[in-house]
Amino acid sequence: MDVETHKRAAAARALEFVRPGMRLGLGTGSTAAFFVELLAERARTGLDIVAVPTSEATRTQAERLGIALTTLDQTPELDLTVDGADEIAPDLTLIKGGGGALLREKIVASASANMIVIADESKWVSLLGRFPLPIEIAPFGATVTSRAVEEAVVELGCPGPVRVRKTRDGHAFVTDGGHWLLDAQLQRIAAPHALATRLCTIPGVVEHGLFIGLARIAILAGADGVRLVERT
C-alpha cells in the first residue's frame, strides 16, 4: 500500500466517528481532502451534517462535492474537527501549517468539542521539530519579527534558520488571512509548551503551528493497518 492509500484509510476510519446532526470542522491538506471526499459520499446518501472549512481550498472542495457549509459566526460551537498534521508526538502535540492554513485550523479546532487528527504513519515522531515549524506573521515589519523569532528559538534551546516561505515564483506565500509564513527549521523541539508561550509574546506573530492539547485522538495508517492513539 502506498502513502495515499494509507491517508485514505485513516480518513475512512475517522468517518466512523461522525454522527447525524453533527457540526464538523473540515481540515486542510492532502489527508483531510480524503476525509472531505468520503464525507461527501455519506452526505449524498442522507447523512445530515453541516461543516466549517478551515481554508478556501477546503471550502472550494466541499462546495464542489455538495457538503452543507456554515461559518463559525453562524455556528460557533462544533462537535468534531477532523484534520491532518505534519508531525504528531506521543502526547498528541502537533505541528501543523505545512499547507498554510494553521490560523483557521487552530481557531476551528479550538471551537470544537473534539479533534481527531488523521495521518499516515510517517507523521508519528518521538520528538517534534524535523518538519519546519510554520509561524504566521504580519507582513509589516517581517524582518524584525523574523529576527525576534530567531532569538526566541535560541533562548528555548532549539536554534535553527527561520525563513519567509516563498512561492515558486519567489514571492512571499500569502495565507488566506493575508499574512506571511515563517518556516523555522529547528530539528528538535524539546519544550513545545514553552516555545508556544514564547512565540505568542512576539509582536507581529499572529499564530504558530504548535497545536497543544487540541487533538484527542490520532488515527494513523500504515503497512500494518490502522491504529488509534488517544490522549490521556
C-alpha positions as CSV (number, residue, x, y, z in Angstrom):
1,M,0.0,0.0,0.0
2,D,1.3,3.5,-0.9
3,V,1.1,6.6,1.3
4,E,-2.0,7.9,-0.5
5,T,-3.8,4.6,0.3
6,H,-2.8,5.0,4.0
7,K,-4.1,8.5,4.1
8,R,-7.4,7.4,2.7
9,A,-7.6,4.5,5.2
10,A,-7.1,7.0,8.1
11,A,-9.8,9.3,6.7
12,A,-12.2,6.4,6.4
13,R,-11.7,5.4,10.0
14,A,-12.3,8.9,11.1
15,L,-15.6,8.9,9.3
16,E,-16.9,6.3,11.8
17,F,-16.9,9.0,14.5
18,V,-19.3,11.2,12.5
19,R,-23.0,11.1,13.6
20,P,-26.1,12.6,12.1
21,G,-26.7,16.2,13.1
22,M,-23.0,16.9,13.8
23,R,-21.4,20.2,13.3
24,L,-18.0,19.5,11.8
25,G,-14.7,21.3,11.2
26,L,-13.1,20.3,8.0
27,G,-9.3,20.3,7.9
28,T,-6.9,21.3,5.2
29,G,-4.3,19.3,3.3
30,S,-3.9,16.1,1.4
31,T,-5.2,13.7,4.1
32,A,-8.1,16.0,5.1
33,A,-9.1,16.1,1.5
34,F,-9.7,12.4,1.6
35,F,-12.0,12.9,4.6
36,V,-13.9,15.6,2.8
37,E,-14.4,13.3,-0.2
38,L,-15.6,10.4,1.9
39,L,-17.8,12.7,4.0
40,A,-19.5,14.0,0.8
41,E,-20.3,10.4,-0.3
42,R,-22.1,9.9,3.0
43,A,-23.9,13.2,2.8
44,R,-25.2,12.3,-0.7
45,T,-26.8,9.2,0.8
46,G,-28.5,11.1,3.5
47,L,-26.1,11.9,6.3
48,D,-27.3,15.2,7.8
49,I,-24.2,17.3,8.8
50,V,-23.1,20.9,8.5
51,A,-19.4,21.9,8.3
52,V,-17.0,24.7,8.7
53,P,-13.9,24.6,6.3
54,T,-10.5,25.7,7.6
55,S,-9.3,27.1,4.3
56,E,-10.5,28.5,1.0
57,A,-9.2,25.3,-0.7
58,T,-11.3,23.1,1.6
59,R,-14.3,25.4,1.1
60,T,-13.9,25.0,-2.7
61,Q,-13.7,21.2,-2.5
62,A,-16.6,20.9,0.0
63,E,-18.8,23.2,-2.1
64,R,-18.0,21.2,-5.3
65,L,-18.9,18.0,-3.6
66,G,-22.2,19.3,-2.2
67,I,-21.4,19.4,1.6
68,A,-23.6,21.8,3.5
69,L,-21.4,24.6,4.9
70,T,-21.7,27.2,7.7
71,T,-19.3,29.6,9.4
72,L,-18.1,29.9,12.9
73,D,-20.1,33.2,13.3
74,Q,-23.2,31.2,12.5
75,T,-22.2,28.1,14.3
76,P,-19.7,29.0,17.0
77,E,-19.7,25.6,18.7
78,L,-18.6,22.5,16.7
79,D,-18.9,18.8,17.7
80,L,-15.8,17.5,15.9
81,T,-12.9,18.6,13.8
82,V,-11.1,16.2,11.6
83,D,-7.7,17.4,10.2
84,G,-4.3,16.2,9.2
85,A,-0.9,17.0,10.7
86,D,2.7,17.4,9.6
87,E,4.1,15.8,12.8
88,I,2.4,14.0,15.7
89,A,4.1,13.5,19.1
90,P,3.1,10.7,21.5
91,D,1.2,13.2,23.7
92,L,-0.7,14.3,20.5
93,T,1.0,17.6,20.4
94,L,1.2,18.5,16.7
95,I,3.0,20.6,14.1
96,K,0.5,21.9,11.6
97,G,0.6,24.5,8.9
98,G,2.5,22.9,6.1
99,G,-0.4,23.8,3.9
100,G,-0.5,27.4,5.2
101,A,-3.9,27.2,7.0
102,L,-2.7,27.0,10.6
103,L,-4.6,30.1,11.9
104,R,-8.0,29.0,10.7
105,E,-7.2,25.4,11.6
106,K,-6.4,26.3,15.2
107,I,-9.5,28.6,15.5
108,V,-11.8,25.8,14.2
109,A,-10.1,23.1,16.4
110,S,-10.4,25.4,19.5
111,A,-14.2,25.8,18.8
112,S,-14.7,22.0,18.6
113,A,-15.6,19.7,21.5
114,N,-13.2,17.1,20.0
115,M,-10.5,17.0,17.4
116,I,-9.3,13.9,15.5
117,V,-6.0,14.1,13.6
118,I,-5.6,11.7,10.7
119,A,-2.3,10.8,9.0
120,D,-0.1,8.1,7.6
121,E,2.4,6.6,10.0
122,S,5.3,8.7,8.7
123,K,3.9,11.7,10.6
124,W,4.3,9.9,14.0
125,V,7.5,11.1,15.7
126,S,9.1,10.7,19.1
127,L,10.1,14.4,19.2
128,L,8.7,17.3,17.2
129,G,10.8,19.5,15.1
130,R,12.2,17.8,12.0
131,F,9.3,19.3,10.0
132,P,9.8,23.1,9.8
133,L,7.5,24.9,12.3
134,P,5.2,27.3,10.4
135,I,4.7,30.7,12.1
136,E,2.1,33.1,10.7
137,I,3.2,36.7,10.9
138,A,2.0,40.2,9.8
139,P,3.8,41.3,6.6
140,F,4.6,44.7,8.2
141,G,8.0,44.5,9.9
142,A,8.6,40.9,8.8
143,T,12.3,41.2,9.1
144,V,12.0,42.5,12.7
145,T,9.6,39.7,13.6
146,S,11.8,37.1,12.0
147,R,14.8,38.2,14.0
148,A,12.7,38.1,17.2
149,V,11.6,34.5,16.4
150,E,15.3,33.5,15.8
151,E,16.2,34.9,19.2
152,A,13.3,33.1,20.8
153,V,14.2,29.7,19.4
154,V,17.8,30.2,20.6
155,E,16.5,31.0,24.1
156,L,14.4,27.8,24.1
157,G,17.4,25.6,23.1
158,C,16.2,24.8,19.5
159,P,18.2,27.2,17.3
160,G,17.7,26.9,13.6
161,P,17.3,29.0,10.5
162,V,14.0,31.0,10.1
163,R,12.9,31.9,6.6
164,V,10.0,33.5,5.0
165,R,8.1,30.9,2.9
166,K,8.2,31.7,-0.8
167,T,6.1,30.6,-3.7
168,R,7.6,29.1,-6.8
169,D,7.9,32.5,-8.4
170,G,9.9,33.8,-5.5
171,H,7.2,35.9,-3.8
172,A,6.2,35.6,-0.2
173,F,3.5,33.0,0.4
174,V,0.3,34.7,1.5
175,T,-2.2,32.9,3.7
176,D,-6.0,33.1,3.4
177,G,-5.9,35.7,6.1
178,G,-3.4,37.9,4.2
179,H,-0.4,37.1,6.4
180,W,3.0,35.7,5.6
181,L,4.6,32.5,7.0
182,L,7.9,31.9,8.5
183,D,9.3,28.3,8.5
184,A,11.6,27.6,11.5
185,Q,13.8,24.7,10.8
186,L,14.5,23.6,14.4
187,Q,15.1,19.9,14.0
188,R,14.1,19.2,17.6
189,I,11.7,20.9,19.9
190,A,12.3,19.7,23.4
191,A,9.8,22.0,25.1
192,P,6.9,22.7,22.8
193,H,4.8,24.3,25.6
194,A,7.5,26.8,26.4
195,L,8.2,27.6,22.8
196,A,4.5,28.1,22.1
197,T,4.2,30.5,25.0
198,R,7.3,32.4,24.0
199,L,6.3,32.8,20.3
200,C,2.9,34.3,21.4
201,T,4.8,37.2,23.2
202,I,6.4,38.4,19.9
203,P,4.7,41.4,18.3
204,G,4.0,40.5,14.7
205,V,3.4,36.8,15.3
206,V,-0.2,36.1,14.5
207,E,-0.2,32.3,15.3
208,H,2.2,29.3,15.3
209,G,1.9,25.7,14.2
210,L,2.2,24.1,17.6
211,F,-1.2,22.5,18.4
212,I,-1.1,21.6,22.1
213,G,-4.0,20.0,24.0
214,L,-6.3,20.1,21.0
215,A,-6.2,16.6,19.4
216,R,-7.9,13.9,21.4
217,I,-7.4,11.0,19.0
218,A,-4.9,10.3,16.3
219,I,-5.7,7.9,13.6
220,L,-2.6,6.5,11.9
221,A,-2.5,4.2,8.9
222,G,0.5,2.3,7.7
223,A,1.6,-1.0,6.3
224,D,0.4,-2.8,9.4
225,G,-3.1,-1.3,9.2
226,V,-4.9,1.5,11.1
227,R,-4.4,2.3,14.7
228,L,-5.9,4.8,17.2
229,V,-4.0,6.7,19.8
230,E,-5.9,8.6,22.5
231,R,-4.6,11.5,24.5
232,T,-4.8,10.6,28.2
